[in-house]
Amino acid sequence: MPEIAITPIYAGILALVYLFLAASVIRQRRRLGISVGDDGDATFLRRVRAHGNFAEYVPIALILMAFAELQGTGSAILHLMGAMLLIGRLSHGWCFLFTTRNLTARVAGMVLTLASIALGAFACLWTGLIG
């Protein structure tokens, strides 16, 4: 039986999170009648930024993860990268959508996201240069 690729599993889950965030923005746009911008609505701006922040960080993390996997990085490292990214993005998105006071969740989300990207960068460099 062929080995199952790991990156597509996390990419699929993260795509569903992305769709949830996009739907949140679309629903609020319709509710408020805002077609462009945020119309000065702080709650709506938080939804837009939750979605935008996700779109800014997840692609590079998944690209690094996919390259690391293609180069033969072990499954434990790949799952660690994927789990850190997923938990980080869920924590960050939850903070933006559902609370304005939980800075700890937001910071933890960014730390996990950036750690996933750093791990992916090192995995790519390690397997590319050494492996």
All heavy atoms as an XYZ file, in Angstrom:
989
protein
N       0.846     -1.186      0.000
C       0.000      0.000      0.000
C       0.887      1.244      0.000
O       1.804      1.350      0.820
C      -0.898     -0.032      1.235
C      -1.801      1.162      1.360
S      -2.986      0.916      2.704
C      -4.394      1.601      1.935
N       0.633      2.203     -0.892
C       1.474      3.397     -0.957
C       1.314      4.259      0.303
O       0.252      4.280      0.924
C       0.973      4.140     -2.191
C      -0.347      3.561     -2.507
C      -0.411      2.196     -1.893
N       2.394      4.954      0.635
C       2.363      5.851      1.790
C       1.453      7.044      1.494
O       1.472      7.594      0.398
C       3.782      6.343      2.085
C       3.875      7.085      3.379
C       5.310      7.437      3.724
O       6.208      6.622      3.466
O       5.512      8.531      4.252
N       0.678      7.419      2.482
C      -0.248      8.543      2.319
C       0.507      9.852      2.510
O       1.256     10.007      3.473
C      -1.412      8.446      3.325
C      -2.249      7.211      3.039
C      -2.268      9.701      3.299
C      -3.324      6.932      4.058
N       0.318     10.783      1.591
C       0.938     12.098      1.708
C       0.292     12.851      2.875
O      -0.920     12.775      3.092
C       0.778     12.868      0.406
N       1.094     13.581      3.619
C       0.637     14.271      4.819
C       0.155     15.687      4.526
O      -0.883     16.116      5.026
C       1.768     14.274      5.867
C       2.040     12.831      6.301
C       1.427     15.158      7.066
C       3.300     12.643      7.105
N       0.887     16.419      3.701
C       0.553     17.818      3.430
C      -0.877     18.000      2.908
O      -1.574     18.914      3.364
C       1.573     18.440      2.467
O       2.883     18.312      3.028
C       1.280     19.909      2.217
N      -1.366     17.158      1.988
C      -2.737     17.356      1.502
C      -3.810     17.250      2.601
O      -4.849     17.899      2.514
C      -2.922     16.248      0.462
C      -1.550     15.930      0.005
C      -0.677     16.118      1.218
N      -3.541     16.461      3.632
C      -4.502     16.345      4.735
C      -4.642     17.693      5.439
O      -5.753     18.193      5.648
C      -4.068     15.245      5.728
C      -4.091     13.887      5.038
C      -4.937     15.267      6.989
C      -3.393     12.785      5.812
N      -3.500     18.297      5.792
C      -3.539     19.600      6.465
C      -4.044     20.692      5.523
O      -4.779     21.588      5.937
C      -2.164     19.948      7.041
C      -1.845     19.094      8.230
C      -1.052     17.958      8.104
C      -2.365     19.386      9.487
C      -0.777     17.152      9.193
C      -2.100     18.585     10.585
C      -1.309     17.468     10.430
O      -1.046     16.661     11.504
N      -3.673     20.609      4.251
C      -4.165     21.597      3.278
C      -5.683     21.534      3.174
O      -6.357     22.576      3.115
C      -3.523     21.356      1.909
N      -6.243     20.342      3.168
C      -7.700     20.202      3.095
C      -8.397     20.759      4.322
O      -9.404     21.474      4.208
N      -7.873     20.447      5.496
C      -8.471     20.963      6.733
C      -8.370     22.482      6.776
O      -9.344     23.178      7.091
C      -7.794     20.337      7.973
C      -8.063     18.831      8.026
C      -8.284     21.012      9.260
C      -7.199     18.087      9.028
N      -7.201     23.002      6.439
C      -7.011     24.453      6.455
C      -7.876     25.144      5.403
O      -8.356     26.262      5.627
C      -5.530     24.787      6.260
C      -4.668     24.480      7.492
C      -3.204     24.330      7.103
C      -4.846     25.544      8.563
N      -8.117     24.501      4.280
C      -9.013     25.072      3.270
C     -10.425     25.222      3.824
O     -11.114     26.213      3.540
C      -9.019     24.212      2.012
N     -10.858     24.263      4.627
C     -12.183     24.376      5.252
C     -12.235     25.531      6.247
O     -13.243     26.251      6.327
C     -12.565     23.054      5.927
C     -12.759     21.869      4.990
C     -13.013     20.597      5.796
C     -13.893     22.131      4.008
N     -11.161     25.732      6.984
C     -11.087     26.876      7.905
C     -11.137     28.174      7.103
O     -11.851     29.120      7.467
C      -9.816     26.818      8.781
C      -9.686     28.071      9.645
C      -9.814     25.566      9.651
N     -10.407     28.211      5.997
C     -10.411     29.393      5.126
C     -11.831     29.696      4.625
O     -12.269     30.846      4.633
C      -9.460     29.175      3.951
C      -9.386     30.350      3.009
C      -8.536     31.411      3.271
C     -10.161     30.400      1.862
C      -8.466     32.495      2.418
C     -10.103     31.471      1.000
C      -9.252     32.525      1.290
O      -9.200     33.598      0.442
N     -12.533     28.664      4.200
C     -13.908     28.857      3.729
C     -14.820     29.380      4.838
O     -15.678     30.236      4.597
C     -14.465     27.551      3.158
C     -13.853     27.108      1.833
C     -14.351     25.706      1.465
C     -14.163     28.114      0.731
N     -14.636     28.879      6.057
C     -15.410     29.374      7.199
C     -15.145     30.864      7.420
O     -16.078     31.648      7.619
C     -15.064     28.574      8.467
C     -15.689     29.143      9.699
C     -17.016     28.856     10.011
C     -14.971     29.959     10.542
C     -17.607     29.391     11.141
C     -15.553     30.502     11.680
C     -16.874     30.219     11.982
N     -13.864     31.256      7.382
C     -13.521     32.670      7.574
C     -14.074     33.532      6.441
O     -14.578     34.637      6.676
C     -12.005     32.834      7.685
C     -11.362     32.226      8.930
C      -9.843     32.228      8.799
C     -11.805     32.959     10.184
N     -13.982     33.041      5.210
C     -14.524     33.786      4.062
C     -16.036     33.947      4.200
O     -16.579     35.035      3.960
C     -14.180     33.069      2.758
N     -16.721     32.887      4.590
C     -18.173     32.957      4.766
C     -18.544     33.946      5.856
O     -19.553     34.660      5.750
C     -18.731     31.570      5.085
N     -17.726     34.016      6.894
C     -17.969     34.964      7.977
C     -17.919     36.401      7.467
O     -18.750     37.236      7.827
C     -16.923     34.753      9.087
O     -17.005     35.751     10.058
N     -16.953     36.688      6.605
C     -16.833     38.027      6.014
C     -18.018     38.302      5.087
O     -18.631     39.369      5.139
C     -15.496     38.177      5.253
C     -15.457     39.482      4.459
C     -14.325     38.105      6.225
N     -18.346     37.336      4.254
C     -19.440     37.522      3.294
C     -20.773     37.753      4.009
O     -21.539     38.651      3.648
C     -19.525     36.317      2.332
C     -18.290     36.282      1.432
C     -20.810     36.348      1.518
C     -18.086     34.970      0.695
N     -21.057     36.945      5.033
C     -22.300     37.118      5.797
C     -22.382     38.513      6.420
O     -23.416     39.166      6.358
C     -22.400     36.064      6.902
C     -22.959     34.735      6.471
C     -23.316     33.844      7.657
N     -22.301     33.763      8.677
C     -21.256     32.937      8.675
N     -21.090     32.095      7.671
N     -20.386     32.933      9.657
N     -21.272     38.951      7.002
C     -21.273     40.261      7.648
C     -21.386     41.376      6.620
O     -22.062     42.377      6.869
C     -20.011     40.417      8.494
C     -20.051     41.569      9.458
C     -21.004     41.334     10.629
O     -21.687     40.323     10.724
N     -21.052     42.283     11.528
N     -20.764     41.218      5.459
C     -20.911     42.227      4.386
C     -22.374     42.381      4.000
O     -22.879     43.491      3.855
C     -20.115     41.814      3.143
C     -18.708     42.261      3.132
C     -18.078     42.188      1.744
N     -16.654     42.357      1.861
C     -16.043     43.518      2.090
N     -16.768     44.615      2.228
N     -14.740     43.596      2.181
N     -23.036     41.250      3.808
C     -24.457     41.291      3.436
C     -25.306     41.906      4.537
O     -26.192     42.704      4.281
C     -24.950     39.890      3.104
C     -24.434     39.396      1.788
C     -25.035     38.060      1.444
N     -24.588     37.634      0.140
C     -24.681     36.409     -0.302
N     -25.217     35.469      0.446
N     -24.259     36.097     -1.500
N     -25.028     41.493      5.774
C     -25.803     41.987      6.916
C     -25.681     43.500      7.069
O     -26.651     44.187      7.362
C     -25.335     41.290      8.190
C     -26.213     41.524      9.393
C     -25.810     40.683     10.587
N     -25.751     39.278     10.236
C     -24.829     38.425     10.659
N     -23.879     38.824     11.482
N     -24.849     37.165     10.290
N     -24.458     44.012      6.859
C     -24.208     45.445      7.044
C     -24.385     46.249      5.758
O     -24.366     47.476      5.792
C     -22.792     45.659      7.589
C     -22.499     45.057      8.962
C     -21.022     45.214      9.310
C     -23.383     45.685     10.031
N     -24.508     45.579      4.611
C     -24.645     46.287      3.340
C     -23.357     46.981      2.915
O     -23.397     48.040      2.298
N     -22.217     46.380      3.229
C     -20.914     46.951      2.882
C     -20.350     46.176      1.687
O     -20.102     44.982      1.784
C     -19.927     46.841      4.070
C     -20.455     47.598      5.284
C     -18.548     47.362      3.665
C     -19.648     47.366      6.553
N     -20.139     46.876      0.574
C     -19.605     46.175     -0.597
C     -18.090     46.308     -0.700
O     -17.430     45.404     -1.184
C     -20.278     46.674     -1.877
O     -19.980     48.038     -2.077
N     -17.537     47.437     -0.251
C     -16.098     47.674     -0.319
C     -15.644     48.281      1.008
O     -16.336     49.115      1.583
C     -15.748     48.635     -1.476
C     -14.257     48.942     -1.505
C     -16.195     48.079     -2.811
N     -14.477     47.849      1.471
C     -13.942     48.406      2.714
C     -14.645     47.829      3.935
O     -15.301     46.790      3.864
N     -14.491     48.541      5.061
C     -15.104     48.058      6.306
C     -16.113     49.038      6.885
O     -16.730     48.779      7.912
C     -14.034     47.726      7.342
C     -13.179     48.934      7.697
O     -13.687     50.065      7.752
O     -11.973     48.732      7.930
N     -16.284     50.204      6.259
C     -17.267     51.210      6.667
C     -17.084     51.639      8.123
O     -18.034     52.059      8.771
C     -18.685     50.694      6.417
C     -19.681     51.816      6.143
O     -19.261     52.876      5.645
O     -20.871     51.624      6.445
N     -15.880     51.485      8.637
C     -15.592     51.899     10.003
C     -16.149     50.979     11.076
O     -16.107     51.308     12.258
N     -16.656     49.822     10.696
C     -17.207     48.865     11.659
C     -16.081     47.991     12.216
O     -15.516     47.169     11.505
C     -18.265     48.005     10.977
C     -19.014     47.117     11.938
O     -18.382     46.161     12.454
O     -20.206     47.363     12.174
N     -15.776     48.154     13.501
C     -14.649     47.451     14.120
C     -14.838     45.939     14.118
O     -13.884     45.186     13.883
C     -14.435     47.959     15.538
N     -16.044     45.477     14.365
C     -16.299     44.029     14.384
C     -16.099     43.438     13.002
O     -15.495     42.378     12.838
C     -17.726     43.741     14.885
O     -17.860     44.288     16.189
C     -18.009     42.256     14.923
N     -16.588     44.141     11.994
C     -16.411     43.661     10.625
C     -14.937     43.663     10.236
O     -14.455     42.715      9.617
C     -17.236     44.514      9.654
C     -17.092     44.094      8.227
C     -17.456     42.819      7.833
C     -16.574     44.949      7.289
C     -17.316     42.407      6.513
C     -16.429     44.548      5.968
C     -16.805     43.277      5.590
N     -14.209     44.701     10.620
C     -12.782     44.775     10.315
C     -12.042     43.586     10.924
O     -11.143     43.021     10.299
C     -12.184     46.083     10.841
C     -10.680     46.251     10.648
C     -10.288     46.173      9.170
C     -10.222     47.559     11.262
N     -12.427     43.165     12.116
C     -11.793     42.000     12.743
C     -12.017     40.743     11.904
O     -11.118     39.929     11.747
C     -12.320     41.811     14.160
C     -11.910     42.933     15.112
C     -12.506     42.750     16.489
N     -11.953     41.606     17.173
C     -10.761     41.582     17.756
N     -10.007     42.650     17.731
N     -10.324     40.491     18.357
N     -13.222     40.577     11.370
C     -13.496     39.419     10.511
C     -12.646     39.468      9.247
O     -12.084     38.449      8.818
C     -14.971     39.369     10.135
C     -15.862     38.988     11.275
C     -17.326     39.087     10.860
N     -18.168     38.956     12.021
C     -18.979     37.932     12.247
N     -19.071     36.958     11.357
N     -19.706     37.888     13.327
N     -12.568     40.646      8.647
C     -11.771     40.814      7.431
C     -10.313     40.496      7.708
O      -9.658     39.798      6.934
C     -11.929     42.248      6.873
C     -10.915     42.538      5.777
C     -13.347     42.467      6.366
N      -9.792     40.977      8.839
C      -8.388     40.720      9.169
C      -8.134     39.265      9.541
O      -7.074     38.725      9.250
C      -7.923     41.653     10.291
C      -7.688     43.079      9.821
C      -6.821     43.197      8.563
N      -5.579     42.434      8.683
C      -4.997     41.757      7.694
N      -5.518     41.740      6.483
N      -3.882     41.091      7.906
N      -9.091     38.611     10.177
C      -8.933     37.180     10.481
C      -8.774     36.399      9.184
O      -7.894     35.546      9.048
C     -10.123     36.665     11.278
N      -9.616     36.724      8.216
C      -9.564     36.076      6.902
C      -8.275     36.445      6.175
O      -7.568     35.579      5.645
C     -10.801     36.504      6.100
C     -10.837     35.962      4.720
N     -10.609     36.757      3.622
C     -11.068     34.718      4.251
C     -10.707     36.017      2.530
N     -10.984     34.779      2.883
N      -7.940     37.724      6.160
C      -6.747     38.189      5.455
C      -5.471     37.639      6.063
O      -4.557     37.222      5.342
N      -5.398     37.624      7.387
C      -4.211     37.116      8.053
C      -4.006     35.642      7.732
O      -2.890     35.195      7.488
C      -4.335     37.349      9.559
C      -3.040     37.132     10.284
O      -2.708     35.996     10.608
N      -2.318     38.212     10.538
N      -5.083     34.891      7.716
C      -5.019     33.478      7.347
C      -4.448     33.340      5.938
O      -3.534     32.551      5.694
C      -6.428     32.872      7.417
C      -6.478     31.387      7.269
C      -6.552     30.571      8.379
C      -6.472     30.796      6.010
C      -6.613     29.192      8.249
C      -6.527     29.426      5.869
C      -6.602     28.609      6.995
N      -4.980     34.140      5.008
C      -4.547     34.078      3.607
C      -3.094     34.517      3.432
O      -2.432     34.097      2.485
C      -5.460     34.942      2.739
N      -2.588     35.325      4.352
C      -1.213     35.805      4.251
C      -0.190     34.770      4.726
O       0.916     34.719      4.190
C      -1.060     37.088      5.071
C      -1.815     38.264      4.498
C      -2.061     39.388      5.491
O      -1.577     39.319      6.639
O      -2.739     40.353      5.106
N      -0.542     33.977      5.717
C       0.434     33.076      6.332
C       0.330     31.616      5.901
O       1.341     30.922      5.814
C       0.336     33.147      7.863
C       0.939     34.408      8.410
C       0.142     35.496      8.728
C       2.315     34.518      8.593
C       0.697     36.666      9.218
C       2.879     35.680      9.084
C       2.061     36.753      9.397
O       2.614     37.917      9.876
N      -0.856     31.130      5.647
C      -1.029     29.700      5.379
C      -0.364     29.244      4.077
O       0.273     28.187      4.064
C      -2.524     29.307      5.436
C      -2.746     27.890      4.933
C      -3.031     29.443      6.869
N      -0.441     29.992      2.994
C       0.169     29.490      1.753
C       1.663     29.197      1.870
O       2.117     28.129      1.454
C      -0.109     30.599      0.734
C      -1.364     31.233      1.234
C      -1.231     31.214      2.739
N       2.444     30.100      2.447
C       3.882     29.852      2.544
C       4.163     28.659      3.439
O       5.056     27.855      3.161
C       4.662     31.114      3.006
C       6.174     30.884      2.911
C       4.293     31.531      4.412
C       6.707     30.706      1.523
N       3.391     28.513      4.513
C       3.585     27.374      5.413
C       3.304     26.062      4.683
O       4.067     25.093      4.811
C       2.691     27.505      6.641
N       2.226     26.016      3.913
C       1.901     24.791      3.178
C       2.901     24.500      2.058
O       3.220     23.344      1.784
C       0.477     24.855      2.621
C      -0.638     24.699      3.644
C      -1.997     24.918      2.986
C      -0.577     23.341      4.323
N       3.387     25.541      1.417
C       4.399     25.346      0.369
C       5.666     24.745      0.982
O       6.223     23.777      0.451
C       4.709     26.673     -0.359
C       3.514     27.074     -1.238
C       5.994     26.572     -1.183
C       3.580     28.495     -1.762
N       6.110     25.307      2.092
C       7.304     24.763      2.758
C       7.066     23.331      3.210
O       7.940     22.470      3.066
C       7.680     25.643      3.954
C       8.265     27.008      3.598
C       8.307     27.900      4.832
C       9.639     26.861      2.970
N       5.886     23.067      3.736
C       5.553     21.717      4.190
C       5.575     20.732      3.018
O       6.121     19.630      3.132
C       4.183     21.731      4.870
C       3.816     20.469      5.571
S       2.262     20.726      6.471
C       1.944     19.053      6.973
N       5.001     21.139      1.899
C       4.972     20.265      0.719
C       6.385     20.008      0.189
O       6.734     18.870     -0.145
C       4.099     20.876     -0.377
N       7.205     21.057      0.122
C       8.577     20.868     -0.333
C       9.343     19.953      0.609
O      10.103     19.091      0.168
C       9.301     22.207     -0.467
C       8.935     23.001     -1.686
C       9.102     24.374     -1.700
C       8.431     22.395     -2.830
C       8.783     25.127     -2.827
C       8.105     23.124     -3.959
C       8.292     24.499     -3.952
N       9.160     20.169      1.920
C       9.847     19.316      2.898
C       9.409     17.860      2.727
O      10.235     16.941      2.774
C       9.554     19.804      4.319
N       8.122     17.661      2.496
C       7.632     16.293      2.297
C       8.207     15.683      1.025
O       8.626     14.518      1.020
C       6.105     16.276      2.262
C       5.531     14.884      2.196
C       4.038     14.827      2.479
O       3.355     15.870      2.477
O       3.541     13.698      2.693
N       8.244     16.458     -0.056
C       8.804     15.962     -1.319
C      10.282     15.591     -1.183
O      10.763     14.699     -1.880
C       8.633     17.006     -2.425
C       7.216     17.175     -2.968
C       7.137     18.396     -3.876
C       6.771     15.922     -3.701
N      10.979     16.261     -0.289
C      12.404     15.999     -0.086
C      12.652     14.877      0.918
O      13.794     14.561      1.214
C      13.131     17.269      0.378
C      13.198     18.318     -0.685
C      13.953     19.561     -0.265
O      14.445     20.255     -1.112
N      14.054     19.872      1.013
N      11.582     14.308      1.460
C      11.748     13.154      2.330
C      11.789     13.432      3.820
O      12.225     12.579      4.591
N      11.345     14.608      4.242
C      11.280     14.902      5.676
C      10.363     13.885      6.344
O       9.323     13.518      5.793
C      10.768     16.338      5.908
O      11.704     17.246      5.329
C      10.605     16.650      7.380
N      10.728     13.460      7.532
C       9.970     12.439      8.250
C       8.558     12.861      8.610
O       8.266     14.052      8.777
N       7.693     11.872      8.746
C       6.277     12.137      9.015
C       6.058     12.837     10.354
O       5.146     13.659     10.477
C       5.457     10.852      8.935
O       5.872      9.939      9.922
N       6.881     12.552     11.357
C       6.703     13.208     12.667
C       6.918     14.709     12.546
O       6.130     15.502     13.103
C       7.659     12.611     13.691
N       7.931     15.125     11.809
C       8.201     16.561     11.608
C       7.071     17.193     10.799
O       6.602     18.288     11.115
C       9.559     16.782     10.905
C      10.695     16.264     11.766
C       9.762     18.250     10.539
C      10.900     16.992     13.073
N       6.616     16.507      9.770
C       5.529     17.035      8.940
C       4.242     17.188      9.747
O       3.546     18.209      9.639
C       5.298     16.134      7.731
C       6.446     16.108      6.720
C       6.248     14.974      5.727
C       6.573     17.448      6.007
N       3.928     16.203     10.564
C       2.732     16.317     11.407
C       2.895     17.430     12.438
O       1.923     18.127     12.755
C       2.415     14.984     12.092
C       1.690     14.017     11.211
N       0.427     14.265     10.711
C       2.051     12.802     10.734
C       0.039     13.246      9.971
N       1.010     12.344      9.960
N       4.087     17.606     12.958
C       4.332     18.699     13.896
C       4.109     20.040     13.210
O       3.435     20.928     13.755
C       5.757     18.611     14.460
C       6.165     19.708     15.445
C       5.256     19.692     16.678
C       7.626     19.536     15.840
N       4.647     20.196     12.012
C       4.444     21.427     11.245
C       2.960     21.667     10.995
O       2.450     22.772     11.205
C       5.177     21.346      9.897
C       6.660     21.438      9.987
S       7.481     21.025      8.413
C       6.684     22.132      7.279
N       2.274     20.639     10.531
C       0.855     20.770     10.218
C       0.011     21.065     11.449
O      -0.883     21.919     11.409
N       0.294     20.385     12.541
C      -0.475     20.601     13.772
C      -0.238     21.996     14.332
O      -1.184     22.665     14.767
C      -0.118     19.536     14.805
N       1.016     22.444     14.321
C       1.308     23.805     14.805
C       0.581     24.844     13.950
O       0.003     25.793     14.485
C       2.813     24.079     14.801
C       3.568     23.379     15.886
S       5.298     23.915     16.088
C       5.934     23.899     14.448
N       0.613     24.649     12.654
C      -0.053     25.592     11.757
C      -1.562     25.588     11.992
O      -2.181     26.646     12.135
C       0.259     25.252     10.298
C      -0.369     26.155      9.248
C       0.106     27.596      9.394
C      -0.048     25.622      7.851
N      -2.152     24.411     12.052
C      -3.601     24.313     12.239
C      -4.034     24.892     13.586
O      -4.957     25.716     13.647
C      -4.046     22.855     12.112
C      -5.542     22.588     12.302
C      -6.370     23.356     11.281
C      -5.807     21.092     12.212
N      -3.381     24.498     14.646
C      -3.743     25.012     15.971
C      -3.492     26.512     16.054
O      -4.301     27.262     16.604
C      -2.978     24.251     17.078
C      -3.445     22.799     17.128
C      -3.165     24.921     18.443
C      -2.552     21.883     17.940
N      -2.390     26.950     15.472
C      -2.081     28.378     15.459
C      -3.122     29.201     14.726
O      -3.583     30.238     15.204
N      -3.539     28.721     13.561
C      -4.535     29.468     12.792
C      -5.915     29.416     13.446
O      -6.661     30.392     13.397
C      -4.607     28.933     11.361
C      -3.346     29.178     10.550
C      -3.085     30.656     10.239
N      -2.511     31.393     11.330
C      -2.602     32.707     11.508
N      -3.272     33.456     10.682
N      -2.022     33.302     12.520
N      -6.269     28.282     14.049
C      -7.552     28.206     14.764
C      -7.558     29.144     15.965
O      -8.544     29.848     16.206
C      -7.837     26.767     15.207
C      -8.199     25.785     14.101
C      -8.284     24.367     14.663
C      -9.504     26.176     13.417
N      -6.477     29.169     16.711
C      -6.382     30.039     17.878
C      -6.457     31.506     17.478
O      -7.196     32.295     18.072
C      -5.063     29.763     18.615
O      -4.888     30.638     19.689
N      -5.702     31.865     16.454
C      -5.684     33.255     15.989
C      -7.051     33.666     15.436
O      -7.566     34.731     15.773
C      -4.601     33.415     14.919
C      -4.320     34.825     14.570
N      -4.978     35.475     13.560
C      -3.444     35.720     15.099
C      -4.527     36.711     13.468
N      -3.592     36.878     14.391
N      -7.635     32.813     14.609
C      -8.947     33.121     14.031
C     -10.030     33.219     15.091
O     -10.879     34.116     15.053
N     -10.005     32.316     16.059
C     -10.995     32.340     17.143
C     -10.903     33.653     17.896
O     -11.919     34.276     18.200
C     -10.757     31.161     18.093
C     -11.608     31.202     19.314
C     -12.904     30.804     19.418
C     -11.234     31.686     20.604
N     -13.361     31.006     20.698
C     -12.344     31.543     21.448
C     -10.056     32.207     21.131
C     -12.317     31.922     22.785
C     -10.022     32.579     22.459
C     -11.150     32.440     23.265
N      -9.683     34.081     18.183
C      -9.482     35.335     18.909
C     -10.074     36.506     18.135
O     -10.763     37.342     18.698
C      -7.993     35.549     19.159
S      -7.623     37.075     20.028
N      -9.814     36.557     16.854
C     -10.313     37.659     16.036
C     -11.832     37.652     15.908
O     -12.462     38.693     15.906
C      -9.690     37.613     14.636
C      -8.545     38.552     14.475
C      -7.281     38.192     14.902
C      -8.724     39.787     13.908
C      -6.210     39.045     14.752
C      -7.667     40.667     13.754
C      -6.402     40.286     14.186
N     -12.413     36.474     15.779
C     -13.854     36.399     15.536
C     -14.701     36.488     16.797
O     -15.783     37.062     16.776
C     -14.201     35.100     14.799
C     -13.719     34.971     13.372
C     -14.164     33.639     12.795
C     -14.200     36.116     12.509
N     -14.232     35.903     17.884
C     -15.122     35.707     19.021
C     -14.728     36.437     20.295
O     -15.456     36.383     21.274
C     -15.264     34.212     19.316
C     -15.799     33.450     18.143
C     -15.025     32.508     17.499
C     -17.078     33.696     17.661
C     -15.522     31.810     16.411
C     -17.577     33.015     16.570
C     -16.798     32.063     15.939
N     -13.593     37.094     20.320
C     -13.212     37.822     21.528
C     -12.333     39.003     21.144
O     -11.614     38.952     20.169
C     -12.474     36.918     22.541
O     -12.146     37.701     23.683
C     -11.208     36.329     21.969
N     -12.406     40.051     21.902
C     -11.533     41.198     21.662
C     -10.501     41.328     22.768
O      -9.597     42.126     22.681
C     -12.348     42.510     21.605
O     -13.066     42.660     22.830
C     -13.298     42.507     20.433
N     -10.635     40.527     23.797
C      -9.769     40.689     24.959
C      -8.724     39.594     25.122
O      -7.826     39.728     25.928
C     -10.621     40.750     26.213
C     -11.595     41.892     26.184
C     -12.469     41.883     27.415
N     -13.697     42.616     27.183
C     -13.877     43.866     27.517
N     -12.938     44.520     28.115
N     -15.019     44.468     27.267
N      -8.829     38.513     24.412
C      -7.935     37.381     24.628
C      -6.682     37.513     23.759
O      -6.527     36.821     22.760
C      -8.644     36.058     24.352
C      -7.855     34.880     24.864
O      -6.686     34.994     25.170
N      -8.520     33.748     24.959
N      -5.803     38.402     24.172
C      -4.562     38.612     23.434
C      -3.661     37.382     23.507
O      -2.900     37.106     22.589
C      -3.833     39.842     23.982
C      -2.623     40.327     23.197
C      -2.994     40.653     21.755
C      -2.000     41.520     23.872
N      -3.782     36.606     24.572
C      -2.967     35.406     24.735
C      -3.210     34.419     23.597
O      -2.264     33.860     23.040
C      -3.254     34.732     26.095
O      -3.007     35.683     27.123
C      -2.382     33.522     26.306
N      -4.471     34.192     23.248
C      -4.803     33.269     22.157
C      -4.265     33.788     20.831
O      -3.773     33.012     20.002
C      -6.308     33.059     22.075
N      -4.338     35.077     20.627
C      -3.843     35.664     19.382
C      -2.327     35.512     19.280
O      -1.797     35.106     18.251
C      -4.235     37.134     19.325
C      -3.830     37.816     18.046
C      -4.329     39.240     18.012
N      -3.778     39.930     16.876
C      -3.819     41.227     16.709
N      -4.430     41.983     17.598
N      -3.294     41.788     15.655
N      -1.625     35.831     20.359
C      -0.168     35.711     20.372
C       0.246     34.245     20.212
O       1.143     33.929     19.426
C       0.423     36.324     21.664
C       1.899     35.995     21.798
C       0.207     37.834     21.675
N      -0.419     33.361     20.933
C      -0.107     31.924     20.814
C      -0.325     31.451     19.381
O       0.473     30.670     18.842
C      -0.964     31.120     21.780
N      -1.387     31.926     18.759
C      -1.663     31.558     17.372
C      -0.567     32.001     16.430
O      -0.148     31.252     15.543
N      -0.082     33.209     16.613
C       0.989     33.702     15.747
C       2.299     32.981     16.029
O       3.049     32.658     15.100
C       1.170     35.216     15.912
C       0.133     36.032     15.175
S      -0.110     35.602     13.421
C       1.520     35.789     12.735
N       2.591     32.711     17.301
C       3.821     31.996     17.640
C       3.817     30.615     16.993
O       4.811     30.190     16.379
C       4.004     31.897     19.170
C       5.086     30.896     19.536
C       4.326     33.266     19.753
N       2.696     29.897     17.093
C       2.607     28.569     16.485
C       2.709     28.648     14.960
O       3.376     27.821     14.331
C       1.310     27.877     16.896
C       1.279     27.363     18.333
C      -0.133     26.934     18.714
C       2.261     26.216     18.513
N       2.060     29.632     14.364
C       2.111     29.800     12.911
C       3.540     30.076     12.450
O       4.039     29.444     11.512
C       1.178     30.942     12.470
O      -0.161     30.611     12.838
C       1.259     31.188     10.969
N       4.202     31.021     13.106
C       5.567     31.364     12.716
C       6.535     30.222     13.007
O       7.482     29.995     12.236
C       6.005     32.657     13.404
C       5.232     33.909     12.957
C       5.630     35.107     13.804
C       5.438     34.190     11.479
N       6.300     29.479     14.078
C       7.145     28.317     14.382
C       6.990     27.253     13.299
O       7.971     26.600     12.909
C       6.793     27.747     15.751
N       5.780     27.076     12.801
C       5.547     26.120     11.723
C       6.298     26.537     10.461
O       6.919     25.707      9.787
C       4.039     26.025     11.442
O       3.801     25.197     10.332
N       6.264     27.817     10.148
C       6.977     28.326      8.974
C       8.487     28.162      9.159
O       9.190     27.729      8.240
C       6.590     29.788      8.689
C       5.123     29.847      8.218
C       7.517     30.426      7.659
C       4.544     31.253      8.136
N       8.982     28.476     10.345
C      10.417     28.322     10.611
C      10.842     26.858     10.509
O      11.864     26.540      9.894
C      10.750     28.876     11.999
N      10.042     25.965     11.085
C      10.350     24.537     11.011
C      10.351     24.068      9.556
O      11.214     23.299      9.138
C       9.351     23.735     11.844
C       9.572     22.226     11.930
C      10.957     21.898     12.455
C       8.497     21.588     12.798
N       9.387     24.550      8.780
C       9.342     24.202      7.361
C      10.562     24.702      6.612
O      11.130     23.984      5.777
N      10.991     25.919      6.920
C      12.182     26.474      6.272
C      13.413     25.650      6.614
O      14.204     25.287      5.730
C      12.377     27.932      6.700
N      13.583     25.327      7.892
C      14.746     24.529      8.306
C      14.689     23.119      7.729
O      15.717     22.570      7.328
C      14.877     24.498      9.821
C      15.340     25.803     10.398
C      14.568     26.468     11.333
C      16.538     26.376      9.997
C      14.984     27.678     11.866
C      16.964     27.589     10.521
C      16.186     28.244     11.465
N      13.495     22.527      7.680
C      13.362     21.180      7.105
C      13.756     21.186      5.632
O      14.466     20.294      5.160
C      11.940     20.652      7.281
N      13.308     22.203      4.900
C      13.662     22.304      3.474
C      15.163     22.491      3.303
O      15.786     21.842      2.450
C      12.914     23.465      2.816
S      11.175     23.123      2.512
N      15.740     23.370      4.110
C      17.185     23.604      4.013
C      17.973     22.365      4.421
O      18.949     22.003      3.760
C      17.592     24.801      4.878
C      17.111     26.159      4.355
C      17.341     27.238      5.403
C      17.805     26.500      3.057
N      17.545     21.729      5.498
C      18.265     20.544      5.991
C      18.251     19.425      4.951
O      19.300     18.894      4.601
C      17.635     20.065      7.292
C      18.327     18.865      7.861
C      17.980     17.563      7.709
C      19.519     18.864      8.650
N      18.864     16.748      8.360
C      19.824     17.529      8.940
C      20.351     19.878      9.137
C      20.927     17.166      9.704
C      21.440     19.506      9.899
C      21.720     18.163     10.170
N      17.073     19.104      4.466
C      16.995     17.993      3.504
C      17.592     18.394      2.154
O      18.114     17.545      1.435
C      15.542     17.497      3.316
O      14.711     18.589      2.941
C      15.006     16.860      4.587
N      17.519     19.665      1.830
C      18.081     20.126      0.557
C      19.586     20.180      0.567
O      20.236     19.855     -0.438
N      20.173     20.588      1.683
C      21.622     20.751      1.751
C      22.350     19.535      2.312
O      23.437     19.198      1.872
C      21.970     21.981      2.609
C      21.504     23.324      2.062
C      21.767     24.425      3.076
C      22.186     23.631      0.742
N      21.731     18.881      3.278
C      22.389     17.780      3.972
C      21.901     16.424      3.462
O      22.672     15.515      3.223
C      22.128     17.845      5.501
C      22.470     19.213      6.080
C      22.840     16.728      6.243
C      23.913     19.598      6.021
N      20.559     16.313      3.359
C      19.936     15.026      3.050
C      20.099     14.663      1.642
O      20.168     13.682      1.097
